Structure formats: structure tokens, C-alpha cells
Amino acid sequence: IIVPALCCDKNGYRIGYGKGFYDRFFKQNGSKQKRIILCFSDLIENNICPDSFDEKCDIIITESSIYKCKC
């Protein structure tokens, strides 16, 4: 599942558009799907402090790299 993000970190957490749609979808439908963030490399932060309801993503794809997120 391709997940939109305004920015993200290499741990797989992201800042989205504030509605929680994807986090709720992932909680309801389990974790069998691969979660992929598309993000520009300039928008990858060092660390985003997740809220308790935030769901991690598995892969980040930028214009120059592909990252497998840390568990």
C-alpha cells in the first residue's frame, strides 16, 4: 500500500495529512500488507515522535534511495 506523507523518518513513521485514515485502515486490516512511503529525500527527518495510534511503514522510496525501515 502506498502511503502519502509530508515527511517521515527512517524508522518508518510519517507525518501525514492529519486525518488518521491510513493508521485506522492498517489497524483494522492487519499488517500483512507492505506499507510504502513515497517521499523526497530532503523531507526525511532524523526522528519523528509517534503518537500511540501511529502505525509504522516498511519501506521508504525517495528519488535517490530505497530504505527498509528499522523494526
PDB file of N, CA, C and O in Angstrom:
ATOM      1  N   ILE A   1       0.859  -1.163   0.000  1.00  0.00           N
ATOM      2  CA  ILE A   1       0.000   0.000   0.000  1.00  0.00           C
ATOM      3  C   ILE A   1       0.904   1.223   0.000  1.00  0.00           C
ATOM      4  O   ILE A   1       1.787   1.339   0.850  1.00  0.00           O
ATOM      5  N   ILE A   2       0.699   2.119  -0.924  1.00  0.00           N
ATOM      6  CA  ILE A   2       1.463   3.357  -0.979  1.00  0.00           C
ATOM      7  C   ILE A   2       0.798   4.367  -0.060  1.00  0.00           C
ATOM      8  O   ILE A   2      -0.392   4.656  -0.185  1.00  0.00           O
ATOM      9  N   VAL A   3       1.589   4.898   0.869  1.00  0.00           N
ATOM     10  CA  VAL A   3       1.084   5.781   1.903  1.00  0.00           C
ATOM     11  C   VAL A   3       1.650   7.189   1.685  1.00  0.00           C
ATOM     12  O   VAL A   3       2.868   7.348   1.609  1.00  0.00           O
ATOM     13  N   PRO A   4       0.798   8.211   1.582  1.00  0.00           N
ATOM     14  CA  PRO A   4       1.314   9.564   1.406  1.00  0.00           C
ATOM     15  C   PRO A   4       1.922  10.098   2.698  1.00  0.00           C
ATOM     16  O   PRO A   4       1.550   9.676   3.793  1.00  0.00           O
ATOM     17  N   ALA A   5       2.859  11.027   2.556  1.00  0.00           N
ATOM     18  CA  ALA A   5       3.500  11.621   3.734  1.00  0.00           C
ATOM     19  C   ALA A   5       3.999  13.017   3.407  1.00  0.00           C
ATOM     20  O   ALA A   5       4.454  13.286   2.295  1.00  0.00           O
ATOM     21  N   LEU A   6       3.908  13.893   4.388  1.00  0.00           N
ATOM     22  CA  LEU A   6       4.526  15.206   4.266  1.00  0.00           C
ATOM     23  C   LEU A   6       6.010  15.106   4.578  1.00  0.00           C
ATOM     24  O   LEU A   6       6.833  15.788   3.967  1.00  0.00           O
ATOM     25  N   CYS A   7       6.346  14.241   5.546  1.00  0.00           N
ATOM     26  CA  CYS A   7       7.736  13.906   5.862  1.00  0.00           C
ATOM     27  C   CYS A   7       7.716  12.588   6.631  1.00  0.00           C
ATOM     28  O   CYS A   7       6.656  12.118   7.043  1.00  0.00           O
ATOM     29  N   CYS A   8       8.892  11.999   6.819  1.00  0.00           N
ATOM     30  CA  CYS A   8       8.977  10.716   7.528  1.00  0.00           C
ATOM     31  C   CYS A   8      10.366  10.579   8.134  1.00  0.00           C
ATOM     32  O   CYS A   8      11.243  11.409   7.895  1.00  0.00           O
ATOM     33  N   ASP A   9      10.557   9.523   8.919  1.00  0.00           N
ATOM     34  CA  ASP A   9      11.891   9.193   9.420  1.00  0.00           C
ATOM     35  C   ASP A   9      12.248   7.783   8.979  1.00  0.00           C
ATOM     36  O   ASP A   9      11.394   7.048   8.484  1.00  0.00           O
ATOM     37  N   LYS A  10      13.507   7.405   9.158  1.00  0.00           N
ATOM     38  CA  LYS A  10      13.964   6.095   8.682  1.00  0.00           C
ATOM     39  C   LYS A  10      13.462   4.942   9.546  1.00  0.00           C
ATOM     40  O   LYS A  10      13.717   3.780   9.228  1.00  0.00           O
ATOM     41  N   ASN A  11      12.751   5.245  10.635  1.00  0.00           N
ATOM     42  CA  ASN A  11      12.129   4.204  11.450  1.00  0.00           C
ATOM     43  C   ASN A  11      10.777   3.781  10.889  1.00  0.00           C
ATOM     44  O   ASN A  11      10.172   2.825  11.374  1.00  0.00           O
ATOM     45  N   GLY A  12      10.305   4.489   9.870  1.00  0.00           N
ATOM     46  CA  GLY A  12       9.033   4.130   9.240  1.00  0.00           C
ATOM     47  C   GLY A  12       7.851   4.935   9.716  1.00  0.00           C
ATOM     48  O   GLY A  12       6.719   4.650   9.323  1.00  0.00           O
ATOM     49  N   TYR A  13       8.075   5.933  10.550  1.00  0.00           N
ATOM     50  CA  TYR A  13       6.978   6.799  10.985  1.00  0.00           C
ATOM     51  C   TYR A  13       6.876   7.990  10.057  1.00  0.00           C
ATOM     52  O   TYR A  13       7.871   8.433   9.484  1.00  0.00           O
ATOM     53  N   ARG A  14       5.676   8.502   9.914  1.00  0.00           N
ATOM     54  CA  ARG A  14       5.444   9.585   8.970  1.00  0.00           C
ATOM     55  C   ARG A  14       4.526  10.623   9.572  1.00  0.00           C
ATOM     56  O   ARG A  14       3.800  10.363  10.531  1.00  0.00           O
ATOM     57  N   ILE A  15       4.575  11.787   8.995  1.00  0.00           N
ATOM     58  CA  ILE A  15       3.591  12.817   9.269  1.00  0.00           C
ATOM     59  C   ILE A  15       2.750  12.908   8.008  1.00  0.00           C
ATOM     60  O   ILE A  15       3.246  13.197   6.919  1.00  0.00           O
ATOM     61  N   GLY A  16       1.471  12.654   8.189  1.00  0.00           N
ATOM     62  CA  GLY A  16       0.568  12.653   7.052  1.00  0.00           C
ATOM     63  C   GLY A  16      -0.219  13.946   6.980  1.00  0.00           C
ATOM     64  O   GLY A  16       0.315  15.028   7.224  1.00  0.00           O
ATOM     65  N   TYR A  17      -1.481  13.823   6.646  1.00  0.00           N
ATOM     66  CA  TYR A  17      -2.321  14.999   6.461  1.00  0.00           C
ATOM     67  C   TYR A  17      -3.285  15.224   7.622  1.00  0.00           C
ATOM     68  O   TYR A  17      -4.176  16.068   7.525  1.00  0.00           O
ATOM     69  N   GLY A  18      -3.121  14.480   8.725  1.00  0.00           N
ATOM     70  CA  GLY A  18      -3.823  14.771   9.960  1.00  0.00           C
ATOM     71  C   GLY A  18      -5.174  14.135  10.186  1.00  0.00           C
ATOM     72  O   GLY A  18      -5.826  14.443  11.183  1.00  0.00           O
ATOM     73  N   LYS A  19      -5.619  13.270   9.313  1.00  0.00           N
ATOM     74  CA  LYS A  19      -6.938  12.651   9.493  1.00  0.00           C
ATOM     75  C   LYS A  19      -6.863  11.242  10.083  1.00  0.00           C
ATOM     76  O   LYS A  19      -7.879  10.733  10.556  1.00  0.00           O
ATOM     77  N   GLY A  20      -5.699  10.600  10.070  1.00  0.00           N
ATOM     78  CA  GLY A  20      -5.548   9.259  10.632  1.00  0.00           C
ATOM     79  C   GLY A  20      -6.145   8.144   9.795  1.00  0.00           C
ATOM     80  O   GLY A  20      -6.287   7.022  10.282  1.00  0.00           O
ATOM     81  N   PHE A  21      -6.498   8.424   8.548  1.00  0.00           N
ATOM     82  CA  PHE A  21      -7.145   7.426   7.700  1.00  0.00           C
ATOM     83  C   PHE A  21      -6.300   6.170   7.550  1.00  0.00           C
ATOM     84  O   PHE A  21      -6.804   5.065   7.755  1.00  0.00           O
ATOM     85  N   TYR A  22      -5.030   6.314   7.197  1.00  0.00           N
ATOM     86  CA  TYR A  22      -4.181   5.150   6.950  1.00  0.00           C
ATOM     87  C   TYR A  22      -3.898   4.385   8.240  1.00  0.00           C
ATOM     88  O   TYR A  22      -3.861   3.154   8.221  1.00  0.00           O
ATOM     89  N   ASP A  23      -3.699   5.075   9.352  1.00  0.00           N
ATOM     90  CA  ASP A  23      -3.468   4.393  10.628  1.00  0.00           C
ATOM     91  C   ASP A  23      -4.676   3.543  11.016  1.00  0.00           C
ATOM     92  O   ASP A  23      -4.515   2.405  11.457  1.00  0.00           O
ATOM     93  N   ARG A  24      -5.864   4.075  10.859  1.00  0.00           N
ATOM     94  CA  ARG A  24      -7.084   3.297  11.161  1.00  0.00           C
ATOM     95  C   ARG A  24      -7.231   2.121  10.209  1.00  0.00           C
ATOM     96  O   ARG A  24      -7.593   1.022  10.630  1.00  0.00           O
ATOM     97  N   PHE A  25      -6.951   2.345   8.923  1.00  0.00           N
ATOM     98  CA  PHE A  25      -7.043   1.267   7.937  1.00  0.00           C
ATOM     99  C   PHE A  25      -6.095   0.120   8.296  1.00  0.00           C
ATOM    100  O   PHE A  25      -6.489  -1.045   8.252  1.00  0.00           O
ATOM    101  N   PHE A  26      -4.848   0.446   8.649  1.00  0.00           N
ATOM    102  CA  PHE A  26      -3.870  -0.593   8.987  1.00  0.00           C
ATOM    103  C   PHE A  26      -4.272  -1.344  10.251  1.00  0.00           C
ATOM    104  O   PHE A  26      -4.092  -2.560  10.311  1.00  0.00           O
ATOM    105  N   LYS A  27      -4.805  -0.671  11.253  1.00  0.00           N
ATOM    106  CA  LYS A  27      -5.243  -1.348  12.475  1.00  0.00           C
ATOM    107  C   LYS A  27      -6.393  -2.304  12.186  1.00  0.00           C
ATOM    108  O   LYS A  27      -6.437  -3.397  12.751  1.00  0.00           O
ATOM    109  N   GLN A  28      -7.321  -1.918  11.321  1.00  0.00           N
ATOM    110  CA  GLN A  28      -8.483  -2.745  11.012  1.00  0.00           C
ATOM    111  C   GLN A  28      -8.139  -3.932  10.121  1.00  0.00           C
ATOM    112  O   GLN A  28      -8.778  -4.980  10.218  1.00  0.00           O
ATOM    113  N   ASN A  29      -7.158  -3.785   9.270  1.00  0.00           N
ATOM    114  CA  ASN A  29      -6.869  -4.793   8.253  1.00  0.00           C
ATOM    115  C   ASN A  29      -5.584  -5.567   8.485  1.00  0.00           C
ATOM    116  O   ASN A  29      -5.093  -6.233   7.574  1.00  0.00           O
ATOM    117  N   GLY A  30      -5.037  -5.491   9.672  1.00  0.00           N
ATOM    118  CA  GLY A  30      -3.844  -6.269   9.980  1.00  0.00           C
ATOM    119  C   GLY A  30      -2.581  -5.696   9.368  1.00  0.00           C
ATOM    120  O   GLY A  30      -2.565  -4.578   8.855  1.00  0.00           O
ATOM    121  N   SER A  31      -1.529  -6.484   9.435  1.00  0.00           N
ATOM    122  CA  SER A  31      -0.225  -5.980   8.996  1.00  0.00           C
ATOM    123  C   SER A  31       0.370  -6.829   7.876  1.00  0.00           C
ATOM    124  O   SER A  31       1.590  -6.854   7.711  1.00  0.00           O
ATOM    125  N   LYS A  32      -0.456  -7.517   7.113  1.00  0.00           N
ATOM    126  CA  LYS A  32       0.067  -8.371   6.045  1.00  0.00           C
ATOM    127  C   LYS A  32       0.511  -7.577   4.831  1.00  0.00           C
ATOM    128  O   LYS A  32       1.337  -8.046   4.048  1.00  0.00           O
ATOM    129  N   GLN A  33      -0.031  -6.377   4.669  1.00  0.00           N
ATOM    130  CA  GLN A  33       0.331  -5.572   3.510  1.00  0.00           C
ATOM    131  C   GLN A  33       1.669  -4.873   3.750  1.00  0.00           C
ATOM    132  O   GLN A  33       1.985  -4.478   4.872  1.00  0.00           O
ATOM    133  N   LYS A  34       2.443  -4.729   2.686  1.00  0.00           N
ATOM    134  CA  LYS A  34       3.643  -3.901   2.758  1.00  0.00           C
ATOM    135  C   LYS A  34       3.201  -2.453   2.692  1.00  0.00           C
ATOM    136  O   LYS A  34       2.361  -2.089   1.868  1.00  0.00           O
ATOM    137  N   ARG A  35       3.759  -1.637   3.548  1.00  0.00           N
ATOM    138  CA  ARG A  35       3.414  -0.221   3.619  1.00  0.00           C
ATOM    139  C   ARG A  35       4.591   0.580   3.074  1.00  0.00           C
ATOM    140  O   ARG A  35       5.698   0.510   3.608  1.00  0.00           O
ATOM    141  N   ILE A  36       4.351   1.330   2.025  1.00  0.00           N
ATOM    142  CA  ILE A  36       5.428   2.021   1.324  1.00  0.00           C
ATOM    143  C   ILE A  36       5.166   3.524   1.348  1.00  0.00           C
ATOM    144  O   ILE A  36       4.094   3.992   0.964  1.00  0.00           O
ATOM    145  N   ILE A  37       6.169   4.266   1.806  1.00  0.00           N
ATOM    146  CA  ILE A  37       6.099   5.727   1.811  1.00  0.00           C
ATOM    147  C   ILE A  37       6.865   6.241   0.603  1.00  0.00           C
ATOM    148  O   ILE A  37       7.995   5.822   0.354  1.00  0.00           O
ATOM    149  N   LEU A  38       6.256   7.141  -0.140  1.00  0.00           N
ATOM    150  CA  LEU A  38       6.945   7.868  -1.200  1.00  0.00           C
ATOM    151  C   LEU A  38       7.249   9.258  -0.650  1.00  0.00           C
ATOM    152  O   LEU A  38       6.339   9.973  -0.229  1.00  0.00           O
ATOM    153  N   CYS A  39       8.521   9.640  -0.650  1.00  0.00           N
ATOM    154  CA  CYS A  39       8.911  10.893  -0.012  1.00  0.00           C
ATOM    155  C   CYS A  39      10.192  11.412  -0.656  1.00  0.00           C
ATOM    156  O   CYS A  39      11.059  10.621  -1.028  1.00  0.00           O
ATOM    157  N   PHE A  40      10.321  12.723  -0.792  1.00  0.00           N
ATOM    158  CA  PHE A  40      11.579  13.288  -1.256  1.00  0.00           C
ATOM    159  C   PHE A  40      12.639  13.137  -0.169  1.00  0.00           C
ATOM    160  O   PHE A  40      12.326  13.244   1.017  1.00  0.00           O
ATOM    161  N   SER A  41      13.867  12.894  -0.552  1.00  0.00           N
ATOM    162  CA  SER A  41      14.940  12.671   0.423  1.00  0.00           C
ATOM    163  C   SER A  41      15.154  13.870   1.340  1.00  0.00           C
ATOM    164  O   SER A  41      15.559  13.694   2.489  1.00  0.00           O
ATOM    165  N   ASP A  42      14.894  15.079   0.863  1.00  0.00           N
ATOM    166  CA  ASP A  42      15.030  16.274   1.703  1.00  0.00           C
ATOM    167  C   ASP A  42      14.010  16.315   2.832  1.00  0.00           C
ATOM    168  O   ASP A  42      14.172  17.078   3.784  1.00  0.00           O
ATOM    169  N   LEU A  43      12.969  15.510   2.738  1.00  0.00           N
ATOM    170  CA  LEU A  43      11.897  15.524   3.734  1.00  0.00           C
ATOM    171  C   LEU A  43      11.987  14.380   4.733  1.00  0.00           C
ATOM    172  O   LEU A  43      11.044  14.145   5.489  1.00  0.00           O
ATOM    173  N   ILE A  44      13.109  13.664   4.747  1.00  0.00           N
ATOM    174  CA  ILE A  44      13.317  12.608   5.741  1.00  0.00           C
ATOM    175  C   ILE A  44      13.973  13.234   6.963  1.00  0.00           C
ATOM    176  O   ILE A  44      15.072  13.783   6.881  1.00  0.00           O
ATOM    177  N   GLU A  45      13.293  13.146   8.083  1.00  0.00           N
ATOM    178  CA  GLU A  45      13.757  13.724   9.343  1.00  0.00           C
ATOM    179  C   GLU A  45      14.574  12.695  10.117  1.00  0.00           C
ATOM    180  O   GLU A  45      14.537  11.504   9.810  1.00  0.00           O
ATOM    181  N   ASN A  46      15.310  13.163  11.118  1.00  0.00           N
ATOM    182  CA  ASN A  46      16.089  12.253  11.958  1.00  0.00           C
ATOM    183  C   ASN A  46      15.193  11.386  12.822  1.00  0.00           C
ATOM    184  O   ASN A  46      15.417  10.180  12.931  1.00  0.00           O
ATOM    185  N   ASN A  47      14.190  11.976  13.431  1.00  0.00           N
ATOM    186  CA  ASN A  47      13.328  11.211  14.327  1.00  0.00           C
ATOM    187  C   ASN A  47      11.986  11.929  14.445  1.00  0.00           C
ATOM    188  O   ASN A  47      11.932  13.118  14.759  1.00  0.00           O
ATOM    189  N   ILE A  48      10.920  11.201  14.194  1.00  0.00           N
ATOM    190  CA  ILE A  48       9.567  11.715  14.393  1.00  0.00           C
ATOM    191  C   ILE A  48       9.008  11.001  15.617  1.00  0.00           C
ATOM    192  O   ILE A  48       9.041   9.773  15.689  1.00  0.00           O
ATOM    193  N   CYS A  49       8.501  11.757  16.569  1.00  0.00           N
ATOM    194  CA  CYS A  49       7.924  11.157  17.777  1.00  0.00           C
ATOM    195  C   CYS A  49       6.500  10.702  17.464  1.00  0.00           C
ATOM    196  O   CYS A  49       5.606  11.530  17.294  1.00  0.00           O
ATOM    197  N   PRO A  50       6.290   9.389  17.387  1.00  0.00           N
ATOM    198  CA  PRO A  50       4.956   8.902  17.027  1.00  0.00           C
ATOM    199  C   PRO A  50       3.984   8.990  18.194  1.00  0.00           C
ATOM    200  O   PRO A  50       4.379   8.930  19.358  1.00  0.00           O
ATOM    201  N   ASP A  51       2.702   9.134  17.860  1.00  0.00           N
ATOM    202  CA  ASP A  51       1.642   9.024  18.855  1.00  0.00           C
ATOM    203  C   ASP A  51       1.316   7.549  19.036  1.00  0.00           C
ATOM    204  O   ASP A  51       1.770   6.709  18.259  1.00  0.00           O
ATOM    205  N   SER A  52       0.540   7.235  20.048  1.00  0.00           N
ATOM    206  CA  SER A  52       0.228   5.831  20.357  1.00  0.00           C
ATOM    207  C   SER A  52      -0.551   5.153  19.231  1.00  0.00           C
ATOM    208  O   SER A  52      -0.480   3.931  19.102  1.00  0.00           O
ATOM    209  N   PHE A  53      -1.281   5.893  18.423  1.00  0.00           N
ATOM    210  CA  PHE A  53      -2.096   5.313  17.357  1.00  0.00           C
ATOM    211  C   PHE A  53      -1.364   5.236  16.020  1.00  0.00           C
ATOM    212  O   PHE A  53      -1.901   4.665  15.071  1.00  0.00           O
ATOM    213  N   ASP A  54      -0.157   5.792  15.914  1.00  0.00           N
ATOM    214  CA  ASP A  54       0.585   5.793  14.651  1.00  0.00           C
ATOM    215  C   ASP A  54       1.089   4.400  14.303  1.00  0.00           C
ATOM    216  O   ASP A  54       1.581   3.672  15.166  1.00  0.00           O
ATOM    217  N   GLU A  55       0.964   4.042  13.045  1.00  0.00           N
ATOM    218  CA  GLU A  55       1.410   2.754  12.529  1.00  0.00           C
ATOM    219  C   GLU A  55       2.678   2.952  11.702  1.00  0.00           C
ATOM    220  O   GLU A  55       2.784   3.911  10.937  1.00  0.00           O
ATOM    221  N   LYS A  56       3.642   2.040  11.858  1.00  0.00           N
ATOM    222  CA  LYS A  56       4.890   2.116  11.107  1.00  0.00           C
ATOM    223  C   LYS A  56       4.706   1.628   9.680  1.00  0.00           C
ATOM    224  O   LYS A  56       3.815   0.832   9.383  1.00  0.00           O
ATOM    225  N   CYS A  57       5.569   2.126   8.807  1.00  0.00           N
ATOM    226  CA  CYS A  57       5.613   1.647   7.430  1.00  0.00           C
ATOM    227  C   CYS A  57       6.867   0.802   7.244  1.00  0.00           C
ATOM    228  O   CYS A  57       7.772   0.843   8.077  1.00  0.00           O
ATOM    229  N   ASP A  58       6.925   0.042   6.164  1.00  0.00           N
ATOM    230  CA  ASP A  58       8.012  -0.914   5.951  1.00  0.00           C
ATOM    231  C   ASP A  58       9.145  -0.387   5.077  1.00  0.00           C
ATOM    232  O   ASP A  58      10.311  -0.711   5.300  1.00  0.00           O
ATOM    233  N   ILE A  59       8.800   0.425   4.085  1.00  0.00           N
ATOM    234  CA  ILE A  59       9.778   0.845   3.080  1.00  0.00           C
ATOM    235  C   ILE A  59       9.566   2.326   2.775  1.00  0.00           C
ATOM    236  O   ILE A  59       8.434   2.808   2.735  1.00  0.00           O
ATOM    237  N   ILE A  60      10.675   3.041   2.559  1.00  0.00           N
ATOM    238  CA  ILE A  60      10.618   4.425   2.096  1.00  0.00           C
ATOM    239  C   ILE A  60      11.317   4.484   0.751  1.00  0.00           C
ATOM    240  O   ILE A  60      12.452   4.028   0.612  1.00  0.00           O
ATOM    241  N   ILE A  61      10.639   5.044  -0.239  1.00  0.00           N
ATOM    242  CA  ILE A  61      11.231   5.220  -1.558  1.00  0.00           C
ATOM    243  C   ILE A  61      11.375   6.716  -1.812  1.00  0.00           C
ATOM    244  O   ILE A  61      10.403   7.469  -1.741  1.00  0.00           O
ATOM    245  N   THR A  62      12.609   7.136  -2.109  1.00  0.00           N
ATOM    246  CA  THR A  62      12.871   8.525  -2.465  1.00  0.00           C
ATOM    247  C   THR A  62      13.341   8.565  -3.915  1.00  0.00           C
ATOM    248  O   THR A  62      13.421   7.535  -4.585  1.00  0.00           O
ATOM    249  N   GLU A  63      13.647   9.760  -4.381  1.00  0.00           N
ATOM    250  CA  GLU A  63      14.138   9.899  -5.745  1.00  0.00           C
ATOM    251  C   GLU A  63      15.527   9.303  -5.926  1.00  0.00           C
ATOM    252  O   GLU A  63      15.954   9.058  -7.055  1.00  0.00           O
ATOM    253  N   SER A  64      16.245   9.064  -4.811  1.00  0.00           N
ATOM    254  CA  SER A  64      17.618   8.568  -4.922  1.00  0.00           C
ATOM    255  C   SER A  64      17.904   7.275  -4.159  1.00  0.00           C
ATOM    256  O   SER A  64      18.954   6.667  -4.368  1.00  0.00           O
ATOM    257  N   SER A  65      17.001   6.839  -3.282  1.00  0.00           N
ATOM    258  CA  SER A  65      17.278   5.669  -2.449  1.00  0.00           C
ATOM    259  C   SER A  65      16.012   4.911  -2.087  1.00  0.00           C
ATOM    260  O   SER A  65      14.893   5.406  -2.225  1.00  0.00           O
ATOM    261  N   ILE A  66      16.234   3.689  -1.620  1.00  0.00           N
ATOM    262  CA  ILE A  66      15.170   2.874  -1.039  1.00  0.00           C
ATOM    263  C   ILE A  66      15.652   2.431   0.326  1.00  0.00           C
ATOM    264  O   ILE A  66      16.745   1.878   0.455  1.00  0.00           O
ATOM    265  N   TYR A  67      14.838   2.671   1.353  1.00  0.00           N
ATOM    266  CA  TYR A  67      15.190   2.314   2.725  1.00  0.00           C
ATOM    267  C   TYR A  67      14.230   1.263   3.249  1.00  0.00           C
ATOM    268  O   TYR A  67      13.015   1.391   3.095  1.00  0.00           O
ATOM    269  N   LYS A  68      14.768   0.231   3.863  1.00  0.00           N
ATOM    270  CA  LYS A  68      13.948  -0.698   4.638  1.00  0.00           C
ATOM    271  C   LYS A  68      13.941  -0.152   6.049  1.00  0.00           C
ATOM    272  O   LYS A  68      14.999   0.064   6.640  1.00  0.00           O
ATOM    273  N   CYS A  69      12.762   0.072   6.590  1.00  0.00           N
ATOM    274  CA  CYS A  69      12.643   0.724   7.886  1.00  0.00           C
ATOM    275  C   CYS A  69      13.069  -0.203   9.014  1.00  0.00           C
ATOM    276  O   CYS A  69      12.876  -1.418   8.964  1.00  0.00           O
ATOM    277  N   LYS A  70      13.649   0.409  10.024  1.00  0.00           N
ATOM    278  CA  LYS A  70      14.118  -0.333  11.201  1.00  0.00           C
ATOM    279  C   LYS A  70      12.924  -0.853  11.980  1.00  0.00           C
ATOM    280  O   LYS A  70      11.888  -0.193  12.065  1.00  0.00           O
ATOM    281  N   CYS A  71      13.075  -2.033  12.545  1.00  0.00           N
ATOM    282  CA  CYS A  71      11.984  -2.614  13.351  1.00  0.00           C
ATOM    283  C   CYS A  71      11.996  -2.083  14.756  1.00  0.00           C
ATOM    284  O   CYS A  71      11.152  -2.463  15.567  1.00  0.00           O
TER     285      CYS A  71
END
